[in-house]
Amino acid sequence: QVQLVESGGGLVQAGGSLRLTCDAKGSISLANAMGWYRQTPGKPPELVIVMTKDGRTTYGDAVKGRVAISEDPAKGVQYLQITDLKPENTGVYYCYVEKDGNEFWGQGAQVTVSS
């Protein structure tokens, strides 16, 4: 079982940067994939970035070129970094891990980008 807790959201000005942290309770060292999704009211989750264990990374169109994912396996933490934020990047950001055929999601972190 994996529990994920996001932190680092809040209000950010357009053009600024943010870093979200996903703290995993339970081992994610054997995860097949990890990443982040964004959701806005009335819409399904939208891919931000996902990285598989073999190193393949898929980027969401809305943040391509401005997003990065990293992890500290020893601490069980993954990070999302987005630069040059735009108002359309506003939403709830969810941390995601896929392990042993199961999907695990955090509770979400609200990010609001002001123009």
C-alpha distances in whole Angstrom, upper triangle without the diagonal:
4,7,10,13,17,20,24,25,28,32,33,36,37,38,35,32,28,25,22,19,15,14,10,8,6,8,10,13,12,11,14,15,15,17,19,20,23,24,27,28,29,28,24,22,24,23,24,22,20,20,19,18,22,23,24,24,25,27,27,31,31,30,31,33,32,28,26,22,22,19,19,16,18,17,13,15,17,20,22,26,28,32,35,33,35,35,33,30,30,27,23,21,17,15,13,11,11,9,10,12,9,10,8,11,13,15,18,21,25,27,31,33,37,40
4,7,10,13,16,20,21,25,28,29,33,33,34,31,28,25,22,18,15,12,10,7,6,5,7,7,11,11,10,13,13,12,14,15,17,20,21,25,26,27,26,23,20,22,20,21,19,17,17,17,17,20,21,22,22,22,24,24,28,28,27,28,30,28,24,22,19,18,16,16,14,15,14,10,12,13,16,18,22,25,28,32,30,32,32,30,27,26,24,20,18,14,12,10,8,10,9,11,12,10,9,7,9,10,13,15,18,21,24,27,30,33,36
4,7,10,13,17,18,22,25,27,30,31,32,29,26,22,20,16,13,10,8,6,5,7,9,10,13,15,13,16,15,13,14,15,16,18,19,22,24,25,24,21,19,21,20,20,19,18,18,19,19,23,23,24,23,23,24,24,28,27,26,28,29,27,24,22,19,18,16,16,15,16,14,11,11,13,15,17,21,23,27,30,28,30,29,28,25,24,21,18,16,12,10,10,9,12,12,14,15,12,11,7,8,7,9,12,15,18,21,24,27,31,34
4,7,10,14,15,18,22,23,27,27,28,26,22,19,16,12,10,6,6,5,6,9,11,10,14,15,13,15,14,11,11,11,13,15,17,20,22,23,22,20,17,18,17,17,16,15,16,17,18,22,21,22,20,21,21,21,25,24,23,24,26,24,20,19,16,15,13,14,14,15,13,10,9,10,12,14,17,20,23,26,24,26,26,25,22,21,18,14,12,9,7,8,8,12,13,16,17,13,11,7,6,4,7,9,11,15,17,21,24,27,30
4,7,10,12,15,19,20,24,25,26,23,20,17,14,10,8,5,5,7,8,11,14,13,16,18,16,19,17,13,13,12,14,15,16,19,21,23,22,20,17,19,18,17,17,17,18,20,21,24,23,24,22,22,22,22,25,24,22,24,26,23,20,19,16,16,14,15,15,16,13,11,10,10,12,13,16,18,22,25,22,24,24,24,20,19,16,13,11,9,8,10,12,15,16,20,20,17,14,11,9,5,6,8,9,13,15,19,21,24,28
4,7,8,12,15,17,20,21,22,20,17,13,11,7,5,4,6,9,11,14,16,15,18,20,17,19,17,13,12,10,12,12,14,17,19,21,20,19,16,17,16,15,15,16,17,20,21,24,22,23,20,20,19,19,22,21,19,21,23,20,17,16,14,14,13,15,16,17,14,12,10,9,9,10,13,15,18,21,19,21,21,20,17,16,14,10,8,7,7,10,12,16,18,22,22,19,16,12,10,6,7,6,6,10,11,15,18,21,24
4,6,9,13,14,18,20,20,17,15,11,9,6,5,7,8,11,14,17,19,18,20,23,21,23,20,16,14,13,14,14,16,18,20,23,22,21,18,19,18,16,17,18,20,22,23,26,24,25,22,22,21,21,23,21,19,22,23,20,17,16,15,15,14,15,17,18,15,14,11,11,10,10,12,14,17,20,17,20,20,20,17,15,14,11,10,10,10,14,16,20,22,25,25,23,20,16,13,10,10,8,6,9,10,14,16,19,22
4,7,10,11,14,16,17,14,11,8,6,5,6,9,11,15,17,20,22,20,23,25,23,25,22,18,16,13,15,14,16,18,20,24,23,22,19,19,19,16,17,19,20,23,25,27,25,25,22,22,21,20,22,20,18,21,21,17,15,15,14,15,15,16,19,20,17,16,13,12,10,10,11,12,14,17,15,17,17,18,15,14,13,12,10,12,12,16,18,22,24,28,28,25,22,19,16,13,13,10,7,9,9,12,13,16,19
4,7,9,12,14,16,13,11,8,8,6,9,11,14,17,19,23,24,22,25,27,24,26,22,19,16,13,14,12,14,14,17,20,20,20,17,17,17,15,17,19,21,24,26,29,26,26,23,22,20,19,21,18,17,20,20,17,15,16,16,17,18,19,22,23,20,19,16,14,12,11,11,12,14,15,13,15,14,15,12,10,10,9,8,11,12,16,19,23,25,29,29,26,22,19,16,13,12,9,5,5,5,8,10,13,17
4,6,10,13,15,12,11,9,10,10,12,15,17,20,23,26,27,26,28,31,28,29,26,22,19,16,16,14,15,15,17,21,20,21,19,19,20,17,19,22,24,28,30,32,30,29,26,25,22,21,22,19,18,21,22,18,17,19,19,20,21,23,25,27,23,23,19,18,15,14,14,13,15,15,13,14,13,15,12,10,10,10,11,14,16,19,23,26,29,32,32,29,26,23,19,16,15,12,8,6,5,6,8,11,14
4,7,10,12,10,11,10,12,12,16,18,21,24,26,30,31,29,32,34,31,32,28,25,22,18,18,15,16,15,17,21,21,22,20,20,21,18,21,24,26,30,32,34,31,31,27,26,23,21,22,19,18,21,22,18,18,20,20,22,24,26,28,30,27,26,22,21,18,16,15,14,14,14,11,12,11,13,11,9,11,12,13,16,18,22,25,29,32,35,35,32,28,26,22,20,18,15,11,8,6,5,6,7,11
4,7,9,6,7,8,11,12,16,19,21,25,28,31,31,29,31,34,31,32,28,24,21,18,18,16,17,16,19,23,22,23,21,20,20,17,20,23,25,29,31,33,30,29,26,25,21,20,20,17,15,19,19,15,15,18,19,21,23,25,28,30,27,26,22,20,17,15,13,11,11,10,8,9,9,12,10,9,12,13,14,17,19,23,26,29,32,36,35,33,29,27,24,21,20,17,13,11,7,6,5,6,9
4,6,6,8,10,14,15,19,22,25,28,31,34,35,33,34,36,34,34,30,27,24,21,20,18,19,18,21,24,23,25,23,21,22,19,21,25,27,31,33,35,32,31,27,26,22,21,21,17,16,19,19,15,17,19,21,23,26,28,31,33,30,29,26,23,20,17,15,12,11,9,7,8,8,12,11,11,14,16,17,20,22,25,29,32,35,39,38,36,32,30,27,24,23,20,16,14,10,8,5,5,6
4,5,8,11,14,16,20,23,26,29,32,35,35,33,34,36,33,33,30,27,23,20,20,17,18,18,20,23,22,24,22,20,20,18,20,24,26,30,32,34,30,29,25,24,20,19,18,14,13,16,16,13,15,18,20,23,26,28,31,33,31,30,26,24,20,17,15,11,10,7,5,5,6,10,9,10,14,16,17,20,22,25,29,31,35,38,37,36,32,30,27,25,24,21,18,15,12,9,6,6,5
4,7,10,14,16,20,23,26,29,33,35,35,32,34,36,33,33,29,26,23,20,20,18,20,20,23,26,25,25,23,21,21,18,19,23,25,29,31,32,29,28,24,23,19,18,17,14,13,15,14,11,13,16,19,21,24,27,30,32,30,30,26,23,19,16,13,10,7,4,5,6,9,12,11,13,16,18,18,22,23,26,29,32,35,38,38,36,32,31,28,26,26,22,19,17,14,12,9,9,9
4,7,11,13,17,20,23,26,30,32,32,30,31,33,31,31,28,24,21,19,19,18,20,20,23,26,25,25,23,21,21,17,19,22,24,28,30,31,28,27,23,23,19,19,19,16,13,16,15,11,13,15,17,19,22,24,27,29,27,27,23,20,17,14,11,9,6,5,5,8,11,13,11,12,15,17,17,20,21,24,27,30,33,37,36,34,31,29,26,24,24,20,17,16,12,11,9,10,10
4,7,10,14,17,20,23,26,29,29,26,28,30,27,28,24,21,18,16,17,16,19,19,23,26,24,24,21,19,18,15,16,19,21,24,26,28,24,24,20,20,17,17,17,15,12,14,13,9,10,11,14,15,18,20,24,25,23,23,19,17,13,10,7,6,4,6,6,10,12,14,11,12,15,16,14,17,18,21,23,27,29,33,33,31,28,26,23,21,22,18,15,14,11,12,10,12,13
4,7,10,13,16,19,23,25,25,23,25,27,25,25,22,19,16,13,15,14,17,18,21,24,23,22,19,18,17,13,14,17,19,23,24,26,23,23,20,19,17,16,18,15,12,15,15,11,10,11,12,14,16,18,21,23,20,20,16,14,10,8,6,6,7,9,8,11,13,14,11,12,13,13,12,14,15,18,21,24,27,30,30,28,25,23,20,18,18,15,12,12,9,11,10,13,15
4,7,10,13,16,19,22,22,20,21,24,22,23,19,16,13,12,14,14,17,19,22,25,23,23,19,18,17,13,13,16,17,20,22,24,21,21,18,18,16,17,19,17,14,16,15,12,10,10,10,11,12,14,17,19,17,16,12,10,7,5,4,7,9,12,11,15,16,17,13,14,14,14,11,13,12,16,18,21,24,28,28,26,23,20,18,16,17,14,11,12,10,13,13,16,19
4,7,10,13,16,19,19,17,19,22,19,21,17,14,11,10,12,12,15,17,20,23,21,20,17,16,15,12,13,14,16,19,20,23,20,21,18,18,16,16,19,17,15,17,17,14,11,11,10,11,11,13,16,18,15,14,10,8,6,5,7,9,12,15,13,16,17,17,13,13,13,11,9,10,9,13,15,19,21,25,25,23,20,17,14,12,13,10,8,10,9,13,14,17,20
4,6,10,13,16,16,14,16,19,17,19,16,13,11,10,13,14,17,19,22,25,23,22,18,18,17,14,14,15,15,18,19,22,20,21,18,19,18,18,21,20,17,19,20,17,14,12,10,10,9,11,13,14,12,10,7,6,5,7,9,12,15,18,17,20,21,21,17,17,16,13,10,10,9,12,13,17,19,23,23,21,18,15,13,11,12,11,9,12,13,16,18,21,24
4,6,10,12,13,11,14,16,14,16,14,10,10,9,12,14,16,19,22,24,23,21,17,17,16,14,13,13,14,16,17,20,19,20,18,18,18,18,22,21,19,20,21,19,15,14,11,10,9,10,12,13,11,8,6,5,6,8,12,14,18,21,19,22,22,22,18,18,16,13,10,9,6,9,10,14,16,19,20,18,15,12,10,8,10,10,10,13,14,18,20,23,26
4,7,10,11,10,13,15,14,17,15,12,12,13,16,17,19,22,25,27,26,23,20,21,19,18,17,16,16,18,18,21,20,22,20,21,21,22,25,25,22,24,25,22,19,17,14,12,10,10,11,11,8,6,5,7,9,12,15,18,21,24,23,25,26,26,22,21,19,16,14,12,9,11,11,15,16,19,20,18,16,12,11,9,11,12,12,16,17,21,23,26,30
4,6,7,7,10,13,11,15,13,11,12,13,16,18,20,24,26,28,26,23,20,21,20,19,17,16,16,17,16,20,20,21,20,21,22,23,26,26,24,25,26,24,21,18,15,14,11,11,10,11,8,5,6,8,11,14,17,20,24,27,26,28,28,28,24,24,21,18,15,13,9,10,9,12,12,16,17,15,13,10,10,9,12,13,15,18,20,24,26,29,32
4,7,8,11,13,13,16,16,14,16,17,19,21,23,26,28,29,28,26,23,24,23,22,21,19,19,19,19,22,23,24,23,25,25,26,30,29,28,29,30,28,24,22,19,17,14,13,12,12,10,7,9,12,15,18,21,24,27,31,29,31,32,31,27,27,24,21,18,15,13,13,12,14,13,16,18,15,14,11,12,11,13,15,17,21,23,26,29,32,35
4,6,9,11,11,14,15,14,16,18,20,23,25,28,30,31,30,27,24,25,24,23,22,19,19,18,17,21,21,23,23,24,26,27,31,31,29,30,31,29,26,23,19,18,15,14,11,12,10,8,11,13,17,19,23,26,29,33,31,34,34,33,29,29,27,23,20,17,14,13,11,13,11,13,16,13,13,11,13,13,16,18,20,24,26,29,32,35,38
4,6,7,8,12,13,12,15,18,21,24,26,29,31,33,31,28,24,25,23,23,21,18,17,16,14,18,18,21,21,23,24,26,30,30,28,29,30,28,25,22,18,16,13,12,9,10,10,7,10,12,16,19,22,25,29,32,31,34,35,33,30,30,28,24,21,18,15,13,11,12,10,12,15,13,14,12,14,15,18,20,21,25,27,30,32,36,39
4,5,5,9,9,9,12,15,18,21,23,27,29,30,28,25,22,22,20,19,17,14,13,12,11,14,15,17,17,19,21,23,26,27,25,25,26,25,21,19,15,13,10,10,7,10,10,6,9,10,13,16,19,23,26,29,29,31,32,31,27,27,25,22,19,16,12,11,8,9,8,10,13,12,12,10,12,13,17,18,20,23,25,28,30,34,36
4,6,9,10,10,14,17,20,24,26,30,32,33,31,28,25,25,22,21,18,15,13,12,9,13,14,16,17,19,22,24,28,28,26,26,27,26,22,19,15,13,10,10,6,9,10,8,10,11,15,17,21,24,27,31,30,33,34,33,29,30,28,25,22,19,15,14,10,11,9,12,14,14,15,14,16,17,21,21,23,26,27,31,32,36,38
4,6,9,10,14,18,20,24,26,30,33,33,31,27,24,24,22,22,19,15,13,11,8,11,13,15,17,19,22,24,28,29,27,26,27,27,23,21,17,15,13,13,10,12,14,11,13,14,17,19,23,25,29,32,32,34,35,33,30,31,29,26,23,20,16,14,10,9,7,8,11,12,13,13,16,18,22,23,25,28,29,33,34,38,40
4,5,7,11,14,17,20,23,27,29,30,27,23,20,21,18,18,15,12,10,8,7,11,12,13,14,16,19,21,24,25,24,23,25,25,21,18,15,14,12,13,11,14,14,11,12,12,15,17,20,23,26,30,29,31,32,30,27,28,26,23,20,16,13,10,7,6,4,7,9,10,10,10,13,15,19,20,22,25,26,29,31,35,37
4,7,11,14,16,20,22,26,29,29,26,22,20,19,17,17,14,10,9,6,5,8,10,11,12,14,17,19,22,24,23,22,24,24,20,18,15,15,14,16,13,17,18,14,15,14,17,18,21,23,26,29,29,30,32,29,26,28,26,23,20,17,14,11,8,6,5,7,8,10,10,12,14,17,20,21,23,26,27,30,31,35,37
4,7,10,13,17,19,23,26,26,23,20,16,16,13,13,10,7,6,4,6,9,9,9,9,11,13,15,19,20,19,18,20,20,17,15,12,12,12,14,13,17,17,14,14,12,14,14,17,19,23,26,25,27,28,26,23,24,22,20,17,14,11,8,6,5,7,10,10,10,9,10,12,14,18,18,20,23,23,26,27,31,33
4,7,10,14,17,20,23,24,21,18,15,14,12,11,9,6,6,6,8,11,11,11,10,11,12,14,18,19,17,17,19,18,14,12,9,10,9,12,12,15,15,12,11,8,10,11,14,16,20,23,22,24,25,23,20,21,19,17,13,11,8,5,4,6,9,12,13,12,10,9,10,12,15,15,16,19,20,23,24,28,30
4,7,11,14,17,20,22,19,16,12,11,9,8,5,4,6,9,11,14,12,11,9,9,10,11,15,15,13,14,16,15,11,10,7,9,10,13,14,17,16,13,11,8,9,8,11,13,17,20,18,20,21,19,16,17,16,14,10,8,6,5,7,9,12,16,15,14,11,11,10,11,14,13,14,16,16,20,21,24,26
4,7,10,14,17,18,16,13,10,9,7,5,5,6,9,12,15,17,15,14,11,11,10,10,13,13,12,13,15,14,11,10,9,11,12,16,17,20,18,15,13,10,9,7,10,11,15,18,16,17,18,16,13,14,12,10,7,6,5,6,9,11,15,18,17,16,12,11,9,10,12,10,11,13,13,16,17,21,23
4,7,10,14,15,12,10,6,5,5,5,7,8,12,15,18,20,18,17,13,12,10,9,12,11,11,13,16,15,12,13,12,15,16,19,20,23,22,19,16,13,13,10,13,13,16,18,15,16,16,14,11,12,10,8,6,5,7,7,11,13,17,20,18,16,13,12,10,10,12,9,11,12,12,15,16,20,22
4,7,10,12,10,9,5,5,6,6,10,12,15,18,21,23,22,20,16,14,12,10,12,10,11,14,16,15,13,14,14,17,19,22,23,26,24,21,19,16,14,12,13,12,15,16,14,14,13,11,8,8,6,5,4,6,9,11,14,17,20,23,22,20,16,15,12,12,12,9,9,9,9,12,13,17,19
4,7,8,7,6,4,6,9,10,13,15,19,21,24,26,25,23,20,17,15,12,14,12,14,17,20,18,16,18,18,21,22,25,26,29,27,24,21,19,18,15,17,16,18,19,16,15,14,11,10,9,5,5,7,8,11,13,16,18,22,25,23,20,17,16,13,13,12,9,10,9,10,12,14,17,19
4,6,6,8,8,9,12,13,16,18,22,25,28,30,28,26,23,20,18,15,16,13,15,18,21,20,18,21,21,24,25,28,30,32,30,27,25,22,21,18,19,17,19,19,16,14,12,10,9,8,5,6,9,11,15,16,20,22,26,28,26,24,20,19,16,16,14,11,12,10,10,11,13,15,17
4,6,8,10,12,15,16,20,22,25,28,31,33,32,29,26,24,21,18,19,17,19,22,25,23,22,24,24,27,29,31,32,35,32,30,27,25,24,21,23,21,23,23,19,17,15,13,13,11,8,9,12,14,17,19,22,24,28,30,28,25,22,21,17,17,15,13,14,12,13,13,15,17,19
4,7,10,12,16,17,21,22,26,28,31,33,32,30,27,24,22,19,19,18,20,23,26,25,24,26,26,29,30,33,34,37,35,32,29,27,26,24,25,23,26,25,22,20,17,15,15,14,11,12,15,16,19,20,23,24,28,30,27,25,22,21,19,19,17,16,17,15,17,17,19,20,22
4,7,8,12,14,18,19,23,25,28,30,29,26,23,20,19,15,16,15,17,20,23,22,21,23,23,27,28,31,32,35,33,30,27,25,24,21,23,21,23,23,20,18,16,13,14,13,10,11,13,14,17,17,21,22,25,28,25,23,19,20,17,18,17,15,16,15,16,16,18,20,22
4,6,10,13,15,16,20,22,25,27,26,23,21,18,17,14,15,15,17,19,23,22,20,22,21,24,26,29,29,32,30,27,25,23,22,20,22,20,23,24,21,20,18,15,15,14,11,11,12,12,15,14,17,18,22,24,21,19,16,16,14,16,15,14,16,15,17,18,20,22,24
4,7,9,12,13,17,18,22,24,23,20,18,15,14,11,13,13,14,16,20,19,17,18,18,21,22,25,25,29,27,24,22,19,18,16,18,17,20,21,18,18,17,14,13,13,10,9,9,9,11,11,14,15,19,22,19,17,14,14,11,13,13,11,13,13,14,16,18,21,23
4,6,9,11,15,17,21,22,21,18,15,12,10,7,10,9,11,13,16,16,14,16,16,19,21,24,25,28,27,24,22,19,18,15,16,15,18,19,16,16,15,12,11,12,10,10,9,10,12,12,15,16,20,23,20,19,16,16,14,15,15,13,14,14,14,16,17,20,21
4,6,8,11,14,17,19,17,14,11,8,7,5,8,9,9,11,14,14,12,13,13,16,18,22,22,26,25,22,19,16,15,13,14,13,16,18,16,16,17,14,12,13,12,12,10,10,11,10,13,14,18,21,19,18,14,15,13,15,16,14,15,16,15,17,18,21,23
4,7,10,14,17,18,16,14,11,8,6,4,8,8,7,8,11,10,8,9,10,13,16,19,21,24,23,20,17,14,12,9,11,10,13,14,13,14,15,12,10,12,11,11,9,9,10,11,13,15,19,22,21,20,16,16,14,15,16,13,14,14,13,15,16,19,21
4,7,10,13,15,12,11,7,6,5,6,9,10,9,9,11,11,8,8,7,11,13,17,18,21,21,18,16,12,11,8,10,10,14,16,15,17,18,16,13,15,15,14,11,11,10,10,12,13,17,20,19,18,15,15,14,15,17,15,15,17,16,18,18,22,24
4,7,10,12,10,8,6,5,7,9,12,14,12,12,14,14,11,10,8,10,12,16,16,20,19,16,15,11,12,10,13,14,17,20,19,20,22,20,17,19,17,16,13,12,10,8,9,10,13,16,16,15,13,13,13,15,17,16,17,19,19,21,22,26,27
4,7,8,6,6,4,6,9,12,15,17,15,14,15,15,12,10,8,9,10,14,14,18,18,15,14,11,12,11,14,15,18,21,21,23,25,23,20,22,21,19,16,14,12,10,10,10,13,16,16,16,14,15,15,17,20,19,20,22,21,24,25,28,30
4,5,5,5,7,9,12,15,18,20,18,17,18,19,16,14,11,12,12,15,14,18,19,16,15,13,15,15,17,19,22,25,25,27,28,26,23,25,24,22,19,17,14,11,10,9,11,13,13,14,13,15,16,18,21,21,22,25,25,28,28,32,34
4,5,7,9,12,15,18,22,23,21,20,21,22,18,15,13,12,12,14,12,16,17,14,15,13,16,17,19,21,24,28,27,30,31,29,26,28,27,25,21,19,16,13,11,10,10,12,14,15,15,16,18,19,23,23,24,27,27,30,31,35,36
4,6,9,12,16,19,22,24,22,20,21,22,19,16,14,14,14,16,15,18,20,18,18,16,18,19,21,23,25,28,29,31,33,31,28,30,29,27,24,22,19,17,14,13,14,15,16,18,18,19,21,23,26,26,27,30,29,33,33,36,38
4,6,10,13,16,19,21,19,17,17,18,16,13,11,11,12,15,14,18,19,17,17,14,16,16,17,19,22,25,25,28,30,28,25,27,27,26,22,20,18,16,14,14,15,17,18,19,19,19,21,22,26,25,25,28,27,30,30,33,35
4,7,10,14,16,19,17,15,15,17,15,13,12,13,14,17,17,21,22,20,19,16,17,16,17,19,21,24,24,26,28,26,23,26,25,24,21,20,17,16,15,14,16,18,18,19,18,19,20,22,25,24,25,27,26,29,29,32,33
4,7,10,13,15,13,11,12,14,11,9,9,11,13,17,17,21,21,19,18,14,14,13,14,15,17,20,20,22,24,22,19,22,22,21,18,17,15,14,14,14,16,19,19,19,17,18,19,20,23,21,22,24,23,25,25,28,29
4,7,10,12,11,9,11,13,11,10,10,13,16,19,20,24,24,21,19,16,15,13,15,15,17,19,19,20,22,19,17,20,19,19,16,16,15,13,14,14,17,20,19,19,17,18,18,20,22,20,21,22,21,23,23,27,27
4,6,8,7,6,8,10,8,9,10,13,16,20,21,25,24,22,20,16,15,12,12,12,14,16,15,16,18,16,14,17,17,17,14,15,14,14,16,17,20,23,22,21,19,19,18,19,21,19,19,20,18,20,20,23,24
4,5,6,6,9,10,9,11,12,16,19,22,24,27,26,24,21,18,16,13,13,12,14,15,14,14,16,13,11,14,14,15,13,14,14,14,17,18,21,24,22,22,19,19,18,19,20,18,18,18,16,18,17,21,21
4,6,5,9,10,10,13,15,19,22,26,27,31,30,27,25,21,19,16,15,13,14,14,14,13,15,12,11,14,15,17,15,17,18,18,20,21,25,28,26,25,22,23,21,22,23,20,20,20,18,19,17,20,20
4,6,9,9,10,13,15,19,22,26,27,31,29,27,24,20,18,14,14,11,12,12,10,9,11,8,7,11,12,14,13,16,17,18,21,23,26,29,27,27,23,23,21,21,22,19,18,17,15,15,14,16,16
4,6,5,6,9,12,16,19,22,25,28,26,25,21,18,15,11,10,7,9,9,9,9,12,10,8,12,13,15,13,15,16,17,20,22,25,28,27,26,23,23,20,20,21,18,17,17,14,15,13,16,17
4,5,6,9,12,15,19,23,24,28,27,25,22,19,16,13,12,10,10,11,12,12,15,13,12,15,17,18,16,17,18,18,20,22,25,28,27,27,24,24,22,23,24,21,20,20,18,19,17,20,20
4,6,8,12,15,19,22,24,28,27,26,23,19,16,13,11,9,9,10,11,13,16,15,14,17,19,20,18,20,20,20,22,24,27,30,29,29,26,26,25,25,26,23,22,22,19,20,18,20,20
4,7,11,14,17,21,23,26,25,24,21,17,14,11,8,6,5,7,8,11,14,13,11,15,16,18,16,18,18,19,21,24,27,30,30,29,26,25,23,22,24,20,19,19,16,17,15,17,18
4,7,10,14,17,20,23,22,20,17,13,11,7,6,4,7,9,10,12,15,14,11,14,15,16,13,15,14,16,18,20,23,27,26,25,22,21,20,19,21,18,17,17,15,16,15,18,19
4,7,10,14,16,19,18,17,14,11,8,6,5,7,9,12,13,16,19,18,14,17,17,17,14,15,13,15,16,18,21,24,24,24,21,20,19,19,21,18,17,18,16,19,18,21,22
4,7,11,13,16,15,14,11,7,6,5,6,9,12,16,16,18,21,20,16,18,18,17,13,13,11,12,13,15,18,21,22,21,18,17,16,16,19,16,16,18,17,20,20,23,25
4,7,10,12,12,11,9,6,5,7,8,12,14,18,18,22,24,23,19,21,21,19,16,15,12,13,13,16,17,21,22,21,19,18,17,17,20,18,17,20,19,22,22,26,28
4,6,9,9,8,6,4,6,9,11,15,18,21,21,24,26,26,22,23,22,20,17,15,12,13,12,15,16,19,21,20,18,16,16,16,19,18,18,21,20,24,24,28,30
4,6,6,6,5,6,8,12,14,18,20,24,24,27,29,29,25,26,25,23,19,18,15,15,14,17,17,20,22,21,20,18,18,17,20,20,20,23,23,26,27,30,33
4,5,5,6,8,11,14,17,21,23,27,27,30,32,31,27,28,27,24,21,19,15,15,13,15,14,17,20,19,18,17,18,17,21,21,21,25,25,29,30,33,36
4,6,8,11,13,17,19,23,26,30,29,33,34,34,30,31,29,27,23,21,18,18,16,18,17,20,23,22,21,19,20,19,22,23,23,26,27,30,32,35,38
4,5,9,11,15,18,21,24,28,27,31,32,32,28,28,27,24,21,19,16,16,15,18,17,20,23,21,20,18,18,17,19,20,20,23,24,28,29,32,35
4,7,10,14,17,20,24,27,26,29,30,30,26,26,24,22,18,16,13,13,11,14,14,17,19,17,16,14,15,14,17,17,18,22,23,26,28,31,34
4,7,10,13,17,20,23,23,26,27,26,23,23,21,19,15,14,11,12,11,15,15,19,20,19,17,14,14,12,15,15,15,19,19,23,24,28,30
4,7,10,14,17,20,20,23,24,23,20,20,19,17,13,12,9,10,10,13,15,18,20,18,16,14,13,12,15,14,14,17,17,21,22,25,28
4,7,10,13,17,16,19,21,21,17,18,17,15,12,12,9,11,13,16,18,22,22,21,18,16,14,13,15,14,13,15,15,18,19,22,24
4,7,10,14,13,16,17,17,13,14,14,13,10,10,9,11,13,17,19,23,23,21,18,17,15,13,15,13,12,13,12,15,16,19,21
4,7,10,10,14,16,16,12,14,15,15,12,13,13,15,17,20,23,26,27,25,22,20,18,17,18,15,14,15,12,15,14,18,19
4,7,7,10,13,13,9,12,13,14,12,14,14,17,19,22,25,29,28,27,23,22,20,18,19,16,14,14,11,13,12,15,16
4,5,9,12,13,11,13,15,17,15,18,18,20,23,26,29,32,32,31,27,26,23,22,23,19,17,16,13,14,12,14,15
4,7,10,11,10,13,16,18,17,20,21,23,26,28,32,35,35,33,30,28,26,25,25,21,19,17,14,13,10,12,12
4,7,8,7,9,12,14,14,17,18,21,24,27,30,34,33,31,28,26,23,22,22,18,16,14,10,10,7,9,10
4,5,5,8,11,14,15,18,20,23,26,28,32,35,34,32,29,28,25,23,23,19,17,14,11,9,6,8,7
4,5,6,9,13,14,18,20,23,26,29,33,36,35,33,29,28,24,23,22,18,16,13,10,7,5,6,6
4,5,8,12,13,16,19,21,25,27,30,34,32,30,26,26,22,22,21,17,16,13,11,9,8,9,10
4,6,9,10,13,15,18,21,24,27,31,29,27,24,23,19,19,18,14,13,11,8,8,7,10,11
4,7,9,12,15,18,22,24,28,31,30,28,24,22,19,17,16,13,11,8,5,5,5,8,11
4,6,10,13,15,19,22,25,29,27,25,21,19,16,14,13,9,8,6,5,6,9,12,14
4,6,10,13,16,19,23,26,24,22,18,16,12,11,9,6,5,4,6,9,11,15,18
4,7,10,13,16,20,23,22,19,16,14,10,9,9,5,5,6,7,10,13,16,19
4,6,10,13,16,20,19,16,12,10,7,6,7,4,7,9,11,14,16,20,23
4,7,11,13,17,17,14,11,8,6,5,8,7,9,12,13,17,19,22,25
4,7,10,13,13,11,7,6,5,7,10,10,12,15,17,20,22,26,28
4,6,10,10,8,6,5,7,9,13,13,16,19,20,24,25,29,32
4,7,6,6,5,6,9,12,16,16,19,22,23,27,28,32,34
4,5,5,7,8,11,14,18,19,22,25,26,30,32,35,38
4,6,8,11,14,17,21,22,25,28,30,33,35,39,41
4,7,10,13,17,20,21,25,27,29,32,34,38,40
4,7,10,14,16,18,22,24,26,30,32,36,38
4,7,10,13,15,18,21,23,26,28,32,34
4,7,10,12,15,18,20,24,26,30,33
4,7,8,11,15,17,20,23,26,29
4,5,9,12,15,18,21,24,27
4,7,10,13,16,20,23,26
4,7,10,13,16,19,22
4,6,10,13,16,20
4,7,10,13,16
4,7,10,13
4,6,10
4,7
4
